[in-house]
Amino acid sequence: MSFFLANKKVLFKKKRRLRKPRPKVVSSSIKMDDNFDQEESEEDLADNTNVISVDLGLLSKHTNDVRARDKLFTCEKCNGHLNNESKVLSKEAYLKNKENKSKKKTEKETEKETEKEKEKENEDSDLEEEPETEEELEDGDIPEGASIWECEFCGSTQILENFEKEKMLPSEPSIDYLLKEKETKEEKEEKKDQGSYIVFCIDTSGSMSVTSEVKDGKLDLSKLHKHSNQTFGGGQQEYGGFGGFGMGRRQQQEIKWVSRLQCLQIAVGNQIEALSRESPETKVVLVTFNNKVEIHSNGVDGAVIIEGDDLNNFTKLKQIGSDYQATQNVGKVGTTLIKKVYSLQENGQTALGPAAVIASAIAGQRRGSKVVLCTDGLSNIGIGALEEDETEEQQQKSSEQLSPNEFYNELAEYCAEKGAVVDVVTLEDTDCSVDQIGKLSDRSSGTIDIVKPLELSTRFKNIMSNPVVATGVLFEILLHKELYVFGEDDRKVGTRLEKDVGNVTRDTQLSFNYGVKEDADEADRPDEVPFQVKINYVKLDGSQWLRTITKRLKITENVETALEDIDYGLMNQNFMQRTGRHAKKGNIKESAKLVKQQKVWYSKIRKKNKKVTENYSKNLKDFEKQENMWNEVIEEQLTTDSEEDEDIDMNMETEKSKTKKPKNKVRKKKKKMNDKQSKFIFNSSNFKK
């Protein structure tokens, strides 16, 4: 099952009535402090504990119920799908049920409807009202032998002709529908030699010569000894004075310093070796960058070199990458490619932007391919250059092309469109503008990490163990008509929510909050409500699928009942994603309010239900660590409550600005997020540790 709910029952906020004053509501729009009254209204508890979480990584495996497209039945009104919770009636049963319903209409219900309309006029809500017209079929509308499905989400009726209930009604909550077959035999034959791409995009600029001390055998240096006569630390200490060959174990252990590039060579070399052994059909491409960009795919043929004005041509860079073909898989050329990796040397500037375009375009040839980008500094040459100290000639060129912000936004969307995942790895104690290059990972469902040079091998191994499982993922939540779901900006958006996810890896998770409409009449409110998640996705073999997952939960007004066996892991995931989404858009104040709200909320939970204390304690350390990091971000970014907050350079969204600001306008220098903070925010919004 890939669909979870944080609590076992839906917590319903008690209906506000006109004759009683409205209680004070805790929300992200109200300023809170440590003296906040923890015995406030329970309405905020309902919005926080009603959480839907979806583990998209489970798309790698099919459900127990796999069906053809013609077995998919859809409600014409709300687009919900027939499921194992659906009620399908015969014509006779439907007409009898309709007659019984009509008899229950009384004057009392009419009065309640009048009261409901009055309450709506006094309610302050962003929720769009939806028509509550309930369709009823007459005897003549229903063909003989047809069945009637009363949609459990919107209440509308659907006529199902030639419906064999035993065969067609789903028996499982999770169903996979095949929408489009995978490639034909001819297409397979044409692509039989085209495995997925792994593109290692690595920095070979001069700063990669900076050294680190090796202590306690934390790095296996035997591969450096095997593949080259290199000296360590720019000549500070050679391989025991013997050029590396014939060196004994003791001499290897005496080596003290290695450069950043050498650490990267070991990491990349180890992964190429593992791929040669475990996935020999994979195509491995090496893209290196300094003053120029070079492409290698077998370590023997000459490299494709991109330099000069071509480094500023976004369209041409994409074309070069799209046209490039790796002729051999890693099983055949792995050894020579590893030798090429160990022959690389550090020099020059950092053409990161152009290299990222080419690497993404190469990976984009095959859905599910991966780019692993590693750098230790700012892009400072070519498109996407981020350093501020530009000459007058460079500034003139920059004004004629995309700004860095526009460039990384556009490249991120390109990666998502092509189904290429970009994992970004930067090095500690360096400035790489993760707030910009991190967009590539954020939009493509990759990872962002900042590591010590000596830890690169471990990190690369972890990255390679998190493969792409699906691409082109479109996600939708559908709720019962008496419920609503919150959008990513924490505003109520109605009974359904759609999201373009793009790529999905084993670790991809989403979570959203929902609630019960406050104007729902308690007499008409159902005891149980259905939830449905719909995921449209493309597998790596090119086949297109739709997964539907349906569940039901009981509704309760009792807080203690709703909090029984609450999943603190899912609650914390939801908190991190909500807070991260606000921060990524630059809404640091909203993130700050959520952090305080979460602290108060945890205290309330413990008071309401002592059974959750043990579960809470297990998650306390993680929450405190996250809270401390958020406090660091908030303290640095919200130094004042003045209008200067408008100059905080925190907008990490990949959507292009609708209106461009004049380039000659004098503006205050923006605050810049450091790499550690940017990584934390990106990973929080995607719930990645």
Disulfide bonds with the S-S distance in Angstrom:
none
